[in-house]
Amino acid sequence: MPIFDSHAHYLDTAFDSDREVLLTSLFENGVCGIIEAATSANSASLAVALAHRFPHLFAAVGIHPEDAGNAIDSDLQVLSRLAADEKVVAIGEIGLDYHYDDACPRDIQQQWFCRQLELAHALDLPVVVHDREAHEDTLCLLQKYRPRGVVHCFSGSTEMAREIVNLGMYIGIGGVVTFKNARKLTEVAAVIPPERLLLETDAPYLAPEPYRGKRCDSSKIFYTAAAIAALRGVSTETVLQWGEQNACELYNIPRC
Ligand code: NI
């Protein structure tokens, strides 16, 4: 069964002890594609370097809203230069995060989100959008810029999911869909059109049940796909195939 992880962070320190060994073993055991999502200009360079070590690993380059406070103007040129690399398939992850009170000020987050939406448009690349407790502002800016791309680790309502789908964008669903208290997300996972679904881990975070709280890796997508399959009355293999096909289509990657 083809496992395509459309969003992971293997540069996280959680993988410092076994990064190369783990990735090698994942690709030998059914994982056919991984998108490494950068969070800053510096991590974007590292993501591109990592992508060059594994044929089926690709990079998204961008400045995460939590890092927007540290970003400097010239980072935009760095991203632009990196985006020309053949292993870069998207601008991301970018977006808005209103969860923490002491986070980067919202106007700075919005400024960097807009600048990177414009960059993606100029480079004709899709975007990987992070939206945490910022649904209204995120949707408003997506409706303004109308990018191609995905709202990753989707946490909005079914109404918002419908708006995202109407924009032609994808909905990224990860391990949270297997959690007991994930009623809103299970509703979304049950009704979105199959051709708009992306599977993801956000590894090392958000491992699905029965691994909740443990370090996550791309192989765990199986449990996420199984949960979505149960909600929709289809086989796990079918859901994995949707995830793989949609990711290859969005990111313009040859099928596994
Ligand atoms: Ni992420």
Boltz pocket constraint, residues with backbone or C-beta under 6 A from the ligand:
constraints:
  - pocket:
      binder: B
      contacts: [[A, 7], [A, 8], [A, 9], [A, 37], [A, 93], [A, 202]]
      max_distance: 6.0
